[in-house]
Amino acid sequence: MSPFPPVEDLISYLLKLICDQNDRERAFVKFNKNDEIVLLINNYGGLSNLELGALTQETLAQLGTTRSRSQKANSLINSRNNMGH
């Protein structure tokens, strides 16, 4: 993708892809207004924890404009993050 879009625009685009209930290609589950939803953001080791945290916070902020329920973010670290110790 060139030029690379602003992070806010990219996240908005990706959230629309996975949350649009009218998209017949991707809307496998119908969400109700009060449903609790889990979104997993997998880093695959391509970003630092700082960068991933910034992306996660922007994602939560954008989801907060469309969902009024409480939101949490957490990091899961596997053995690849701690040099195998």
MARVEXZA-95646 format. One record per atom (N, C-alpha, C): residue number from 1; atom name; residue in three letters; x, y, z. Coordinates in nm, 2 decimals. Layout:
REM MARVEXZA-95646
resi: NUM | name: CA | resn: Ala | u: X | v: Y | w: Z
...
REM end
This chain:
REM MARVEXZA-95646
resi: 1 | name: N | resn: Met | u: 0.08 | v: -0.12 | w: 0.00
resi: 1 | name: CA | resn: Met | u: 0.00 | v: 0.00 | w: 0.00
resi: 1 | name: C | resn: Met | u: 0.09 | v: 0.12 | w: 0.00
resi: 2 | name: N | resn: Ser | u: 0.08 | v: 0.20 | w: -0.10
resi: 2 | name: CA | resn: Ser | u: 0.16 | v: 0.32 | w: -0.11
resi: 2 | name: C | resn: Ser | u: 0.08 | v: 0.44 | w: -0.16
resi: 3 | name: N | resn: Pro | u: 0.09 | v: 0.55 | w: -0.10
resi: 3 | name: CA | resn: Pro | u: 0.16 | v: 0.57 | w: 0.03
resi: 3 | name: C | resn: Pro | u: 0.08 | v: 0.51 | w: 0.15
resi: 4 | name: N | resn: Phe | u: 0.15 | v: 0.48 | w: 0.25
resi: 4 | name: CA | resn: Phe | u: 0.09 | v: 0.42 | w: 0.37
resi: 4 | name: C | resn: Phe | u: -0.01 | v: 0.53 | w: 0.43
resi: 5 | name: N | resn: Pro | u: -0.14 | v: 0.48 | w: 0.45
resi: 5 | name: CA | resn: Pro | u: -0.24 | v: 0.58 | w: 0.51
resi: 5 | name: C | resn: Pro | u: -0.21 | v: 0.61 | w: 0.65
resi: 6 | name: N | resn: Pro | u: -0.27 | v: 0.72 | w: 0.70
resi: 6 | name: CA | resn: Pro | u: -0.26 | v: 0.75 | w: 0.85
resi: 6 | name: C | resn: Pro | u: -0.32 | v: 0.63 | w: 0.93
resi: 7 | name: N | resn: Val | u: -0.26 | v: 0.61 | w: 1.04
resi: 7 | name: CA | resn: Val | u: -0.30 | v: 0.49 | w: 1.13
resi: 7 | name: C | resn: Val | u: -0.45 | v: 0.50 | w: 1.16
resi: 8 | name: N | resn: Glu | u: -0.50 | v: 0.62 | w: 1.19
resi: 8 | name: CA | resn: Glu | u: -0.64 | v: 0.64 | w: 1.22
resi: 8 | name: C | resn: Glu | u: -0.73 | v: 0.59 | w: 1.10
resi: 9 | name: N | resn: Asp | u: -0.69 | v: 0.62 | w: 0.98
resi: 9 | name: CA | resn: Asp | u: -0.77 | v: 0.58 | w: 0.86
resi: 9 | name: C | resn: Asp | u: -0.76 | v: 0.43 | w: 0.84
resi: 10 | name: N | resn: Leu | u: -0.64 | v: 0.37 | w: 0.86
resi: 10 | name: CA | resn: Leu | u: -0.62 | v: 0.23 | w: 0.84
resi: 10 | name: C | resn: Leu | u: -0.71 | v: 0.15 | w: 0.94
resi: 11 | name: N | resn: Ile | u: -0.71 | v: 0.19 | w: 1.07
resi: 11 | name: CA | resn: Ile | u: -0.79 | v: 0.12 | w: 1.17
resi: 11 | name: C | resn: Ile | u: -0.93 | v: 0.14 | w: 1.14
resi: 12 | name: N | resn: Ser | u: -0.98 | v: 0.26 | w: 1.10
resi: 12 | name: CA | resn: Ser | u: -1.12 | v: 0.28 | w: 1.07
resi: 12 | name: C | resn: Ser | u: -1.16 | v: 0.18 | w: 0.95
resi: 13 | name: N | resn: Tyr | u: -1.08 | v: 0.17 | w: 0.85
resi: 13 | name: CA | resn: Tyr | u: -1.10 | v: 0.08 | w: 0.74
resi: 13 | name: C | resn: Tyr | u: -1.11 | v: -0.06 | w: 0.78
resi: 14 | name: N | resn: Leu | u: -1.02 | v: -0.11 | w: 0.86
resi: 14 | name: CA | resn: Leu | u: -1.02 | v: -0.25 | w: 0.91
resi: 14 | name: C | resn: Leu | u: -1.13 | v: -0.28 | w: 1.00
resi: 15 | name: N | resn: Leu | u: -1.17 | v: -0.18 | w: 1.09
resi: 15 | name: CA | resn: Leu | u: -1.29 | v: -0.21 | w: 1.17
resi: 15 | name: C | resn: Leu | u: -1.41 | v: -0.22 | w: 1.09
resi: 16 | name: N | resn: Lys | u: -1.42 | v: -0.14 | w: 0.99
resi: 16 | name: CA | resn: Lys | u: -1.54 | v: -0.15 | w: 0.90
resi: 16 | name: C | resn: Lys | u: -1.55 | v: -0.29 | w: 0.84
resi: 17 | name: N | resn: Leu | u: -1.43 | v: -0.34 | w: 0.79
resi: 17 | name: CA | resn: Leu | u: -1.43 | v: -0.47 | w: 0.73
resi: 17 | name: C | resn: Leu | u: -1.48 | v: -0.58 | w: 0.83
resi: 18 | name: N | resn: Ile | u: -1.44 | v: -0.57 | w: 0.95
resi: 18 | name: CA | resn: Ile | u: -1.48 | v: -0.68 | w: 1.04
resi: 18 | name: C | resn: Ile | u: -1.61 | v: -0.66 | w: 1.12
resi: 19 | name: N | resn: Cys | u: -1.66 | v: -0.53 | w: 1.12
resi: 19 | name: CA | resn: Cys | u: -1.78 | v: -0.50 | w: 1.20
resi: 19 | name: C | resn: Cys | u: -1.90 | v: -0.47 | w: 1.12
resi: 20 | name: N | resn: Asp | u: -1.89 | v: -0.45 | w: 0.99
resi: 20 | name: CA | resn: Asp | u: -2.01 | v: -0.41 | w: 0.91
resi: 20 | name: C | resn: Asp | u: -2.11 | v: -0.52 | w: 0.90
resi: 21 | name: N | resn: Gln | u: -2.22 | v: -0.51 | w: 0.96
resi: 21 | name: CA | resn: Gln | u: -2.33 | v: -0.61 | w: 0.96
resi: 21 | name: C | resn: Gln | u: -2.39 | v: -0.63 | w: 0.82
resi: 22 | name: N | resn: Asn | u: -2.37 | v: -0.53 | w: 0.73
resi: 22 | name: CA | resn: Asn | u: -2.44 | v: -0.54 | w: 0.60
resi: 22 | name: C | resn: Asn | u: -2.34 | v: -0.60 | w: 0.50
resi: 23 | name: N | resn: Asp | u: -2.22 | v: -0.63 | w: 0.53
resi: 23 | name: CA | resn: Asp | u: -2.13 | v: -0.69 | w: 0.44
resi: 23 | name: C | resn: Asp | u: -2.15 | v: -0.84 | w: 0.43
resi: 24 | name: N | resn: Arg | u: -2.20 | v: -0.89 | w: 0.32
resi: 24 | name: CA | resn: Arg | u: -2.24 | v: -1.03 | w: 0.31
resi: 24 | name: C | resn: Arg | u: -2.12 | v: -1.12 | w: 0.31
resi: 25 | name: N | resn: Glu | u: -2.01 | v: -1.07 | w: 0.27
resi: 25 | name: CA | resn: Glu | u: -1.88 | v: -1.15 | w: 0.27
resi: 25 | name: C | resn: Glu | u: -1.82 | v: -1.18 | w: 0.41
resi: 26 | name: N | resn: Arg | u: -1.85 | v: -1.09 | w: 0.50
resi: 26 | name: CA | resn: Arg | u: -1.78 | v: -1.10 | w: 0.63
resi: 26 | name: C | resn: Arg | u: -1.87 | v: -1.10 | w: 0.75
resi: 27 | name: N | resn: Ala | u: -1.99 | v: -1.07 | w: 0.74
resi: 27 | name: CA | resn: Ala | u: -2.08 | v: -1.06 | w: 0.86
resi: 27 | name: C | resn: Ala | u: -2.14 | v: -1.20 | w: 0.89
resi: 28 | name: N | resn: Phe | u: -2.05 | v: -1.28 | w: 0.96
resi: 28 | name: CA | resn: Phe | u: -2.09 | v: -1.41 | w: 0.99
resi: 28 | name: C | resn: Phe | u: -2.18 | v: -1.42 | w: 1.12
resi: 29 | name: N | resn: Val | u: -2.16 | v: -1.32 | w: 1.20
resi: 29 | name: CA | resn: Val | u: -2.23 | v: -1.31 | w: 1.33
resi: 29 | name: C | resn: Val | u: -2.31 | v: -1.18 | w: 1.34
resi: 30 | name: N | resn: Lys | u: -2.44 | v: -1.19 | w: 1.38
resi: 30 | name: CA | resn: Lys | u: -2.51 | v: -1.07 | w: 1.40
resi: 30 | name: C | resn: Lys | u: -2.50 | v: -1.02 | w: 1.54
resi: 31 | name: N | resn: Phe | u: -2.45 | v: -0.90 | w: 1.56
resi: 31 | name: CA | resn: Phe | u: -2.43 | v: -0.84 | w: 1.69
resi: 31 | name: C | resn: Phe | u: -2.56 | v: -0.76 | w: 1.73
resi: 32 | name: N | resn: Asn | u: -2.59 | v: -0.78 | w: 1.85
resi: 32 | name: CA | resn: Asn | u: -2.70 | v: -0.69 | w: 1.91
resi: 32 | name: C | resn: Asn | u: -2.63 | v: -0.58 | w: 1.99
resi: 33 | name: N | resn: Lys | u: -2.71 | v: -0.48 | w: 2.02
resi: 33 | name: CA | resn: Lys | u: -2.65 | v: -0.35 | w: 2.08
resi: 33 | name: C | resn: Lys | u: -2.58 | v: -0.38 | w: 2.21
resi: 34 | name: N | resn: Asn | u: -2.63 | v: -0.47 | w: 2.29
resi: 34 | name: CA | resn: Asn | u: -2.57 | v: -0.49 | w: 2.42
resi: 34 | name: C | resn: Asn | u: -2.48 | v: -0.61 | w: 2.43
resi: 35 | name: N | resn: Asp | u: -2.44 | v: -0.67 | w: 2.32
resi: 35 | name: CA | resn: Asp | u: -2.35 | v: -0.79 | w: 2.31
resi: 35 | name: C | resn: Asp | u: -2.21 | v: -0.75 | w: 2.36
resi: 36 | name: N | resn: Glu | u: -2.15 | v: -0.84 | w: 2.43
resi: 36 | name: CA | resn: Glu | u: -2.01 | v: -0.82 | w: 2.47
resi: 36 | name: C | resn: Glu | u: -1.92 | v: -0.88 | w: 2.36
resi: 37 | name: N | resn: Ile | u: -1.82 | v: -0.81 | w: 2.31
resi: 37 | name: CA | resn: Ile | u: -1.74 | v: -0.85 | w: 2.20
resi: 37 | name: C | resn: Ile | u: -1.59 | v: -0.85 | w: 2.24
resi: 38 | name: N | resn: Val | u: -1.52 | v: -0.95 | w: 2.19
resi: 38 | name: CA | resn: Val | u: -1.38 | v: -0.95 | w: 2.22
resi: 38 | name: C | resn: Val | u: -1.31 | v: -0.94 | w: 2.08
resi: 39 | name: N | resn: Leu | u: -1.21 | v: -0.85 | w: 2.08
resi: 39 | name: CA | resn: Leu | u: -1.13 | v: -0.83 | w: 1.96
resi: 39 | name: C | resn: Leu | u: -0.98 | v: -0.86 | w: 2.00
resi: 40 | name: N | resn: Leu | u: -0.92 | v: -0.96 | w: 1.93
resi: 40 | name: CA | resn: Leu | u: -0.79 | v: -1.00 | w: 1.95
resi: 40 | name: C | resn: Leu | u: -0.70 | v: -0.93 | w: 1.84
resi: 41 | name: N | resn: Ile | u: -0.60 | v: -0.86 | w: 1.89
resi: 41 | name: CA | resn: Ile | u: -0.51 | v: -0.79 | w: 1.79
resi: 41 | name: C | resn: Ile | u: -0.38 | v: -0.87 | w: 1.80
resi: 42 | name: N | resn: Asn | u: -0.34 | v: -0.95 | w: 1.70
resi: 42 | name: CA | resn: Asn | u: -0.22 | v: -1.03 | w: 1.70
resi: 42 | name: C | resn: Asn | u: -0.11 | v: -0.96 | w: 1.64
resi: 43 | name: N | resn: Asn | u: 0.00 | v: -0.94 | w: 1.71
resi: 43 | name: CA | resn: Asn | u: 0.11 | v: -0.87 | w: 1.66
resi: 43 | name: C | resn: Asn | u: 0.20 | v: -0.95 | w: 1.57
resi: 44 | name: N | resn: Tyr | u: 0.21 | v: -1.08 | w: 1.59
resi: 44 | name: CA | resn: Tyr | u: 0.30 | v: -1.16 | w: 1.51
resi: 44 | name: C | resn: Tyr | u: 0.45 | v: -1.12 | w: 1.52
resi: 45 | name: N | resn: Gly | u: 0.48 | v: -1.04 | w: 1.63
resi: 45 | name: CA | resn: Gly | u: 0.62 | v: -0.99 | w: 1.65
resi: 45 | name: C | resn: Gly | u: 0.66 | v: -0.88 | w: 1.56
resi: 46 | name: N | resn: Gly | u: 0.58 | v: -0.82 | w: 1.48
resi: 46 | name: CA | resn: Gly | u: 0.62 | v: -0.72 | w: 1.39
resi: 46 | name: C | resn: Gly | u: 0.63 | v: -0.58 | w: 1.45
resi: 47 | name: N | resn: Leu | u: 0.58 | v: -0.56 | w: 1.57
resi: 47 | name: CA | resn: Leu | u: 0.58 | v: -0.43 | w: 1.63
resi: 47 | name: C | resn: Leu | u: 0.63 | v: -0.43 | w: 1.77
resi: 48 | name: N | resn: Ser | u: 0.68 | v: -0.32 | w: 1.82
resi: 48 | name: CA | resn: Ser | u: 0.73 | v: -0.32 | w: 1.96
resi: 48 | name: C | resn: Ser | u: 0.60 | v: -0.31 | w: 2.04
resi: 49 | name: N | resn: Asn | u: 0.61 | v: -0.34 | w: 2.17
resi: 49 | name: CA | resn: Asn | u: 0.50 | v: -0.33 | w: 2.26
resi: 49 | name: C | resn: Asn | u: 0.44 | v: -0.19 | w: 2.27
resi: 50 | name: N | resn: Leu | u: 0.53 | v: -0.09 | w: 2.25
resi: 50 | name: CA | resn: Leu | u: 0.49 | v: 0.05 | w: 2.25
resi: 50 | name: C | resn: Leu | u: 0.40 | v: 0.08 | w: 2.13
resi: 51 | name: N | resn: Glu | u: 0.45 | v: 0.03 | w: 2.01
resi: 51 | name: CA | resn: Glu | u: 0.37 | v: 0.06 | w: 1.89
resi: 51 | name: C | resn: Glu | u: 0.23 | v: -0.02 | w: 1.90
resi: 52 | name: N | resn: Leu | u: 0.24 | v: -0.14 | w: 1.94
resi: 52 | name: CA | resn: Leu | u: 0.12 | v: -0.22 | w: 1.95
resi: 52 | name: C | resn: Leu | u: 0.02 | v: -0.16 | w: 2.05
resi: 53 | name: N | resn: Gly | u: 0.07 | v: -0.11 | w: 2.16
resi: 53 | name: CA | resn: Gly | u: -0.01 | v: -0.04 | w: 2.26
resi: 53 | name: C | resn: Gly | u: -0.08 | v: 0.09 | w: 2.20
resi: 54 | name: N | resn: Ala | u: -0.01 | v: 0.16 | w: 2.11
resi: 54 | name: CA | resn: Ala | u: -0.06 | v: 0.28 | w: 2.05
resi: 54 | name: C | resn: Ala | u: -0.18 | v: 0.24 | w: 1.95
resi: 55 | name: N | resn: Leu | u: -0.15 | v: 0.13 | w: 1.87
resi: 55 | name: CA | resn: Leu | u: -0.26 | v: 0.08 | w: 1.78
resi: 55 | name: C | resn: Leu | u: -0.38 | v: 0.03 | w: 1.86
resi: 56 | name: N | resn: Thr | u: -0.35 | v: -0.03 | w: 1.97
resi: 56 | name: CA | resn: Thr | u: -0.46 | v: -0.09 | w: 2.05
resi: 56 | name: C | resn: Thr | u: -0.55 | v: 0.03 | w: 2.11
resi: 57 | name: N | resn: Gln | u: -0.48 | v: 0.13 | w: 2.16
resi: 57 | name: CA | resn: Gln | u: -0.55 | v: 0.25 | w: 2.21
resi: 57 | name: C | resn: Gln | u: -0.63 | v: 0.32 | w: 2.11
resi: 58 | name: N | resn: Glu | u: -0.58 | v: 0.33 | w: 1.99
resi: 58 | name: CA | resn: Glu | u: -0.66 | v: 0.40 | w: 1.88
resi: 58 | name: C | resn: Glu | u: -0.78 | v: 0.31 | w: 1.84
resi: 59 | name: N | resn: Thr | u: -0.76 | v: 0.18 | w: 1.84
resi: 59 | name: CA | resn: Thr | u: -0.87 | v: 0.09 | w: 1.81
resi: 59 | name: C | resn: Thr | u: -0.98 | v: 0.10 | w: 1.91
resi: 60 | name: N | resn: Leu | u: -0.94 | v: 0.10 | w: 2.04
resi: 60 | name: CA | resn: Leu | u: -1.04 | v: 0.12 | w: 2.15
resi: 60 | name: C | resn: Leu | u: -1.11 | v: 0.25 | w: 2.14
resi: 61 | name: N | resn: Ala | u: -1.04 | v: 0.36 | w: 2.10
resi: 61 | name: CA | resn: Ala | u: -1.10 | v: 0.49 | w: 2.09
resi: 61 | name: C | resn: Ala | u: -1.20 | v: 0.49 | w: 1.98
resi: 62 | name: N | resn: Gln | u: -1.17 | v: 0.43 | w: 1.87
resi: 62 | name: CA | resn: Gln | u: -1.26 | v: 0.42 | w: 1.76
resi: 62 | name: C | resn: Gln | u: -1.38 | v: 0.33 | w: 1.79
resi: 63 | name: N | resn: Leu | u: -1.36 | v: 0.22 | w: 1.85
resi: 63 | name: CA | resn: Leu | u: -1.47 | v: 0.14 | w: 1.90
resi: 63 | name: C | resn: Leu | u: -1.56 | v: 0.21 | w: 2.00
resi: 64 | name: N | resn: Gly | u: -1.50 | v: 0.29 | w: 2.08
resi: 64 | name: CA | resn: Gly | u: -1.57 | v: 0.37 | w: 2.18
resi: 64 | name: C | resn: Gly | u: -1.68 | v: 0.46 | w: 2.12
resi: 65 | name: N | resn: Thr | u: -1.65 | v: 0.50 | w: 2.00
resi: 65 | name: CA | resn: Thr | u: -1.75 | v: 0.59 | w: 1.93
resi: 65 | name: C | resn: Thr | u: -1.87 | v: 0.52 | w: 1.88
resi: 66 | name: N | resn: Thr | u: -1.86 | v: 0.39 | w: 1.86
resi: 66 | name: CA | resn: Thr | u: -1.97 | v: 0.31 | w: 1.81
resi: 66 | name: C | resn: Thr | u: -2.03 | v: 0.22 | w: 1.91
resi: 67 | name: N | resn: Arg | u: -1.96 | v: 0.19 | w: 2.02
resi: 67 | name: CA | resn: Arg | u: -2.00 | v: 0.10 | w: 2.13
resi: 67 | name: C | resn: Arg | u: -1.99 | v: 0.18 | w: 2.26
resi: 68 | name: N | resn: Ser | u: -2.09 | v: 0.17 | w: 2.35
resi: 68 | name: CA | resn: Ser | u: -2.08 | v: 0.25 | w: 2.47
resi: 68 | name: C | resn: Ser | u: -2.04 | v: 0.16 | w: 2.59
resi: 69 | name: N | resn: Arg | u: -2.01 | v: 0.03 | w: 2.57
resi: 69 | name: CA | resn: Arg | u: -1.98 | v: -0.06 | w: 2.68
resi: 69 | name: C | resn: Arg | u: -1.83 | v: -0.04 | w: 2.72
resi: 70 | name: N | resn: Ser | u: -1.80 | v: -0.09 | w: 2.84
resi: 70 | name: CA | resn: Ser | u: -1.66 | v: -0.07 | w: 2.88
resi: 70 | name: C | resn: Ser | u: -1.57 | v: -0.15 | w: 2.80
resi: 71 | name: N | resn: Gln | u: -1.44 | v: -0.11 | w: 2.79
resi: 71 | name: CA | resn: Gln | u: -1.34 | v: -0.17 | w: 2.71
resi: 71 | name: C | resn: Gln | u: -1.22 | v: -0.19 | w: 2.79
resi: 72 | name: N | resn: Lys | u: -1.15 | v: -0.30 | w: 2.76
resi: 72 | name: CA | resn: Lys | u: -1.02 | v: -0.33 | w: 2.83
resi: 72 | name: C | resn: Lys | u: -0.92 | v: -0.37 | w: 2.72
resi: 73 | name: N | resn: Ala | u: -0.79 | v: -0.35 | w: 2.75
resi: 73 | name: CA | resn: Ala | u: -0.68 | v: -0.39 | w: 2.67
resi: 73 | name: C | resn: Ala | u: -0.58 | v: -0.46 | w: 2.76
resi: 74 | name: N | resn: Asn | u: -0.52 | v: -0.57 | w: 2.71
resi: 74 | name: CA | resn: Asn | u: -0.42 | v: -0.64 | w: 2.78
resi: 74 | name: C | resn: Asn | u: -0.32 | v: -0.69 | w: 2.68
resi: 75 | name: N | resn: Ser | u: -0.20 | v: -0.72 | w: 2.72
resi: 75 | name: CA | resn: Ser | u: -0.09 | v: -0.78 | w: 2.64
resi: 75 | name: C | resn: Ser | u: -0.07 | v: -0.92 | w: 2.69
resi: 76 | name: N | resn: Leu | u: -0.06 | v: -1.01 | w: 2.59
resi: 76 | name: CA | resn: Leu | u: -0.03 | v: -1.15 | w: 2.62
resi: 76 | name: C | resn: Leu | u: 0.12 | v: -1.17 | w: 2.56
resi: 77 | name: N | resn: Ile | u: 0.20 | v: -1.22 | w: 2.65
resi: 77 | name: CA | resn: Ile | u: 0.34 | v: -1.23 | w: 2.61
resi: 77 | name: C | resn: Ile | u: 0.38 | v: -1.38 | w: 2.61
resi: 78 | name: N | resn: Asn | u: 0.44 | v: -1.43 | w: 2.50
resi: 78 | name: CA | resn: Asn | u: 0.48 | v: -1.57 | w: 2.49
resi: 78 | name: C | resn: Asn | u: 0.63 | v: -1.58 | w: 2.51
resi: 79 | name: N | resn: Ser | u: 0.68 | v: -1.70 | w: 2.50
resi: 79 | name: CA | resn: Ser | u: 0.83 | v: -1.72 | w: 2.52
resi: 79 | name: C | resn: Ser | u: 0.91 | v: -1.65 | w: 2.41
resi: 80 | name: N | resn: Arg | u: 0.86 | v: -1.61 | w: 2.30
resi: 80 | name: CA | resn: Arg | u: 0.94 | v: -1.54 | w: 2.20
resi: 80 | name: C | resn: Arg | u: 0.97 | v: -1.40 | w: 2.25
resi: 81 | name: N | resn: Asn | u: 0.89 | v: -1.35 | w: 2.34
resi: 81 | name: CA | resn: Asn | u: 0.91 | v: -1.21 | w: 2.39
resi: 81 | name: C | resn: Asn | u: 1.02 | v: -1.20 | w: 2.50
resi: 82 | name: N | resn: Asn | u: 1.05 | v: -1.32 | w: 2.56
resi: 82 | name: CA | resn: Asn | u: 1.14 | v: -1.31 | w: 2.67
resi: 82 | name: C | resn: Asn | u: 1.27 | v: -1.40 | w: 2.64
resi: 83 | name: N | resn: Met | u: 1.31 | v: -1.41 | w: 2.52
resi: 83 | name: CA | resn: Met | u: 1.43 | v: -1.48 | w: 2.49
resi: 83 | name: C | resn: Met | u: 1.44 | v: -1.62 | w: 2.53
resi: 84 | name: N | resn: Gly | u: 1.32 | v: -1.69 | w: 2.55
resi: 84 | name: CA | resn: Gly | u: 1.32 | v: -1.83 | w: 2.58
resi: 84 | name: C | resn: Gly | u: 1.35 | v: -1.86 | w: 2.73
resi: 85 | name: N | resn: His | u: 1.36 | v: -1.76 | w: 2.81
resi: 85 | name: CA | resn: His | u: 1.39 | v: -1.79 | w: 2.95
resi: 85 | name: C | resn: His | u: 1.27 | v: -1.84 | w: 3.03
REM end
